[in-house]
């Protein structure tokens, strides 16, 4: 594996972890932007760990800003906003 892609692997593994351990439901479009927030946060952490503390290269944006970039991409299965997605996940977690 290319070392430059290790942080991206962390991103995808975080999606799998969240889904498999019931942190959110990736089958629910309302949860997908929240999933991007946790995945970009993990990607940032992996990047810092691998580079000795250098920030990730998210085009100068934070994990939250990266997650917000999915707002409005309904054609790709993302609904709502980051705030509404986080709220949907919280409501779902209380019920489950």
Helices and strands as residue ranges (DSSP letters): G 3-5, H 6-20, G 29-31, H 32-51, H 63-68, G 74-76, H 82-95
